[in-house]
Amino acid sequence: MKTDTSLLLLGCAASFTSAVHVSLNIQQPSADVPSLGKYPAKLHARRVAKALNLTEGLIYLSGEVARNNEDSDMPAYYRQKRYFYYLTGYELPDAHVTYDLELDRLTLWILRPDPKEKLWSGPSPTPKTLVLTHDIDVANYADDLATTIAAYTVAHPSAKVHILHNYYPPVPANALPRHSILSPFDNTKLQRAMDVSRVVKDPYEVAMIRRANDISTRAHLRIMSEIDTLTSERDIEALFIAEAIKRGGGLAYDTIAPSGRNCAILHYVHNDQPLAGKQLVLLDAGAEYGLYASDVTRTFPISGRFTPEAAAIYALVREMQETVFAMLKPGVKWRDCHLAAADVAVQGLMRLGVLVGKTEDIVKSGIIGKVFFPHGLGHHVGLETHDVLYSELISKGTQKRRAKRSSVMMMDDFSALVASETHNRLQAGMTLTVEPGVYFNEPLYQDFLESSPDAKKFVDEAVLAKYWDVGGVRIEDCVLITATGYEDLTKAPKEITDIERVVSTGKIAF
């Protein structure tokens, strides 16, 4: 159910807000992290202005609104809009922001609080306090926001009010004092400008992502060290959530904690199966800190020792990741990194005897991208787990699907990736994941053979049968592209000897 933002701006939401007690998921920097000062909202606004390349105009963004669940007095889950947060650093609901491109003025607009909220939720920030705590020029109550924007359109008839979406205008069209066939609102430029600005991180953002990865590392280590005391996938999920919250964070995404053959399901979130009798756990779980995400995957043996088959696949995936790490630096094409990892997968599966025949024929068959490595190598990470411009990291040809927030480059996109010459080059300041994997998903394999029966000649099914119970292996780290190479922000152990030591002894010494 959408909330009519124009009603909020015209002052009709004050009574609504007083009836809602917000369930917030806000992580403040904890005492063990040195203060980084204010969130750099003004820096971000100036970046966006530079990307817009305009001398006048007004940027407008709305924050998330507080609301109850339908037919309930219980609050719905609250998550601040990331584009809004990027220009404000403000986490509370029912706020708005404007940025005057000509005057370089960043203004935060908040609803006037209901005095009764002091009892239910504690004191609310005021415009006076917000100027001290946030990197903004002005803070106002939102009572006058609609009339202020309407007045701006009159005083600047050639300027535009830049918005993200045409269904969130700051003023209803029929309430504008300027009678013109031309709308003062433009939703064609702002998102692109913000995406370009967000994809390269500043030091504050890197520090938040680094801290989120540190929390994730500690949680992964805790689970590895206590896996012998856990009995089901849900135990793993519960322990990760507890560790993230205890360390001042939250969840960046729903925890993926499959075991056994379920490890071959990329976004498995049922997490309801017992661990007994399984070889591996594939834990894809990332903490969020200060609204910035991490995305971490580790695969480890439940018994404390990798089986020979699991060890062989794990070593292959590590080789894929190390091959990519050796390539990472500014100017490198991400497409080439993906193809290098896929080439390692082909050669490794041929060494193991799973794949047979000529390399070029195996590649042409599509079996790697559709069965054994059926997803993209990685994605940007930041205020979103799958951050802005993800599709362009793969291929500009998929940019039109960005609004759908496709989480991984799936099998049907692989051939387009191989053929495409439109792709992004790495830049210093990008934070992204490197997450190769090799999977043994029997239903997926059978479906592939139905559509490509000739590909069966490239598989030794007697050898393949030994790997079904491995399920799959994925290793995922967040990396920062630096001026000369990269920095791995994820410190969770991933060498076989280190993982086996933690799992078998329960001792954490990293």
ChimeraX attribute file (.defattr): number of C-alpha atoms within 10 A of each C-alpha:
attribute: neighborCount
match mode: 1-to-1
recipient: residues
	/A:1	5
	/A:2	6
	/A:3	13
	/A:4	13
	/A:5	21
	/A:6	19
	/A:7	14
	/A:8	23
	/A:9	27
	/A:10	18
	/A:11	16
	/A:12	13
	/A:13	20
	/A:14	18
	/A:15	11
	/A:16	12
	/A:17	22
	/A:18	16
	/A:19	16
	/A:20	18
	/A:21	17
	/A:22	21
	/A:23	15
	/A:24	16
	/A:25	16
	/A:26	18
	/A:27	17
	/A:28	12
	/A:29	16
	/A:30	13
	/A:31	8
	/A:32	8
	/A:33	10
	/A:34	9
	/A:35	9
	/A:36	12
	/A:37	10
	/A:38	13
	/A:39	21
	/A:40	20
	/A:41	20
	/A:42	22
	/A:43	15
	/A:44	19
	/A:45	25
	/A:46	18
	/A:47	18
	/A:48	23
	/A:49	25
	/A:50	14
	/A:51	17
	/A:52	20
	/A:53	11
	/A:54	12
	/A:55	12
	/A:56	17
	/A:57	23
	/A:58	24
	/A:59	23
	/A:60	22
	/A:61	25
	/A:62	24
	/A:63	24
	/A:64	21
	/A:65	21
	/A:66	25
	/A:67	22
	/A:68	19
	/A:69	12
	/A:70	10
	/A:71	6
	/A:72	8
	/A:73	12
	/A:74	14
	/A:75	17
	/A:76	17
	/A:77	13
	/A:78	19
	/A:79	18
	/A:80	23
	/A:81	17
	/A:82	18
	/A:83	19
	/A:84	20
	/A:85	22
	/A:86	21
	/A:87	29
	/A:88	27
	/A:89	21
	/A:90	22
	/A:91	23
	/A:92	21
	/A:93	21
	/A:94	23
	/A:95	23
	/A:96	26
	/A:97	25
	/A:98	24
	/A:99	25
	/A:100	19
	/A:101	21
	/A:102	12
	/A:103	11
	/A:104	15
	/A:105	16
	/A:106	23
	/A:107	22
	/A:108	25
	/A:109	22
	/A:110	24
	/A:111	20
	/A:112	19
	/A:113	17
	/A:114	13
	/A:115	12
	/A:116	12
	/A:117	16
	/A:118	11
	/A:119	8
	/A:120	12
	/A:121	10
	/A:122	10
	/A:123	12
	/A:124	13
	/A:125	13
	/A:126	15
	/A:127	15
	/A:128	11
	/A:129	11
	/A:130	18
	/A:131	16
	/A:132	12
	/A:133	14
	/A:134	20
	/A:135	22
	/A:136	25
	/A:137	15
	/A:138	17
	/A:139	20
	/A:140	20
	/A:141	16
	/A:142	23
	/A:143	18
	/A:144	13
	/A:145	22
	/A:146	21
	/A:147	18
	/A:148	12
	/A:149	18
	/A:150	20
	/A:151	14
	/A:152	18
	/A:153	22
	/A:154	15
	/A:155	11
	/A:156	14
	/A:157	12
	/A:158	10
	/A:159	18
	/A:160	19
	/A:161	25
	/A:162	24
	/A:163	23
	/A:164	21
	/A:165	14
	/A:166	12
	/A:167	12
	/A:168	17
	/A:169	23
	/A:170	25
	/A:171	21
	/A:172	16
	/A:173	15
	/A:174	8
	/A:175	12
	/A:176	18
	/A:177	12
	/A:178	17
	/A:179	11
	/A:180	9
	/A:181	6
	/A:182	7
	/A:183	13
	/A:184	22
	/A:185	22
	/A:186	17
	/A:187	17
	/A:188	13
	/A:189	13
	/A:190	22
	/A:191	18
	/A:192	17
	/A:193	17
	/A:194	22
	/A:195	17
	/A:196	16
	/A:197	22
	/A:198	23
	/A:199	21
	/A:200	19
	/A:201	20
	/A:202	15
	/A:203	11
	/A:204	14
	/A:205	21
	/A:206	19
	/A:207	19
	/A:208	23
	/A:209	31
	/A:210	23
	/A:211	26
	/A:212	30
	/A:213	28
	/A:214	22
	/A:215	28
	/A:216	32
	/A:217	24
	/A:218	19
	/A:219	25
	/A:220	25
	/A:221	25
	/A:222	20
	/A:223	22
	/A:224	30
	/A:225	21
	/A:226	18
	/A:227	24
	/A:228	16
	/A:229	9
	/A:230	16
	/A:231	13
	/A:232	18
	/A:233	21
	/A:234	21
	/A:235	19
	/A:236	27
	/A:237	22
	/A:238	12
	/A:239	16
	/A:240	28
	/A:241	20
	/A:242	14
	/A:243	20
	/A:244	26
	/A:245	16
	/A:246	12
	/A:247	20
	/A:248	21
	/A:249	29
	/A:250	27
	/A:251	23
	/A:252	23
	/A:253	17
	/A:254	15
	/A:255	23
	/A:256	25
	/A:257	28
	/A:258	33
	/A:259	33
	/A:260	23
	/A:261	21
	/A:262	25
	/A:263	27
	/A:264	27
	/A:265	18
	/A:266	19
	/A:267	16
	/A:268	17
	/A:269	17
	/A:270	13
	/A:271	19
	/A:272	15
	/A:273	16
	/A:274	16
	/A:275	23
	/A:276	13
	/A:277	11
	/A:278	17
	/A:279	23
	/A:280	28
	/A:281	28
	/A:282	26
	/A:283	28
	/A:284	25
	/A:285	26
	/A:286	31
	/A:287	34
	/A:288	30
	/A:289	31
	/A:290	23
	/A:291	28
	/A:292	26
	/A:293	30
	/A:294	35
	/A:295	29
	/A:296	25
	/A:297	24
	/A:298	23
	/A:299	25
	/A:300	27
	/A:301	25
	/A:302	24
	/A:303	18
	/A:304	21
	/A:305	19
	/A:306	20
	/A:307	13
	/A:308	9
	/A:309	15
	/A:310	23
	/A:311	17
	/A:312	16
	/A:313	23
	/A:314	25
	/A:315	15
	/A:316	24
	/A:317	24
	/A:318	22
	/A:319	17
	/A:320	27
	/A:321	25
	/A:322	14
	/A:323	15
	/A:324	22
	/A:325	17
	/A:326	11
	/A:327	16
	/A:328	22
	/A:329	20
	/A:330	18
	/A:331	11
	/A:332	14
	/A:333	20
	/A:334	23
	/A:335	21
	/A:336	16
	/A:337	22
	/A:338	24
	/A:339	17
	/A:340	17
	/A:341	23
	/A:342	24
	/A:343	15
	/A:344	18
	/A:345	23
	/A:346	23
	/A:347	14
	/A:348	20
	/A:349	20
	/A:350	19
	/A:351	11
	/A:352	15
	/A:353	16
	/A:354	19
	/A:355	24
	/A:356	18
	/A:357	13
	/A:358	10
	/A:359	15
	/A:360	9
	/A:361	12
	/A:362	19
	/A:363	14
	/A:364	11
	/A:365	16
	/A:366	18
	/A:367	23
	/A:368	23
	/A:369	19
	/A:370	20
	/A:371	23
	/A:372	22
	/A:373	24
	/A:374	25
	/A:375	24
	/A:376	25
	/A:377	26
	/A:378	24
	/A:379	27
	/A:380	26
	/A:381	26
	/A:382	28
	/A:383	26
	/A:384	17
	/A:385	21
	/A:386	24
	/A:387	20
	/A:388	25
	/A:389	21
	/A:390	26
	/A:391	25
	/A:392	20
	/A:393	23
	/A:394	28
	/A:395	22
	/A:396	17
	/A:397	16
	/A:398	17
	/A:399	14
	/A:400	10
	/A:401	10
	/A:402	14
	/A:403	7
	/A:404	7
	/A:405	12
	/A:406	13
	/A:407	17
	/A:408	18
	/A:409	19
	/A:410	14
	/A:411	18
	/A:412	12
	/A:413	19
	/A:414	22
	/A:415	13
	/A:416	14
	/A:417	22
	/A:418	13
	/A:419	9
	/A:420	14
	/A:421	13
	/A:422	15
	/A:423	18
	/A:424	19
	/A:425	16
	/A:426	20
	/A:427	20
	/A:428	17
	/A:429	20
	/A:430	21
	/A:431	28
	/A:432	28
	/A:433	24
	/A:434	26
	/A:435	26
	/A:436	28
	/A:437	28
	/A:438	25
	/A:439	24
	/A:440	25
	/A:441	22
	/A:442	18
	/A:443	10
	/A:444	16
	/A:445	15
	/A:446	14
	/A:447	13
	/A:448	17
	/A:449	15
	/A:450	11
	/A:451	9
	/A:452	13
	/A:453	11
	/A:454	10
	/A:455	17
	/A:456	18
	/A:457	12
	/A:458	18
	/A:459	18
	/A:460	15
	/A:461	13
	/A:462	10
	/A:463	13
	/A:464	16
	/A:465	13
	/A:466	13
	/A:467	20
	/A:468	17
	/A:469	22
	/A:470	29
	/A:471	25
	/A:472	31
	/A:473	28
	/A:474	27
	/A:475	23
	/A:476	25
	/A:477	23
	/A:478	27
	/A:479	23
	/A:480	26
	/A:481	22
	/A:482	17
	/A:483	11
	/A:484	10
	/A:485	15
	/A:486	20
	/A:487	15
	/A:488	17
	/A:489	23
	/A:490	24
	/A:491	17
	/A:492	23
	/A:493	17
	/A:494	18
	/A:495	12
	/A:496	17
	/A:497	11
	/A:498	15
	/A:499	23
	/A:500	22
	/A:501	18
	/A:502	23
	/A:503	24
	/A:504	19
	/A:505	13
	/A:506	18
	/A:507	14
	/A:508	15
	/A:509	8
	/A:510	10
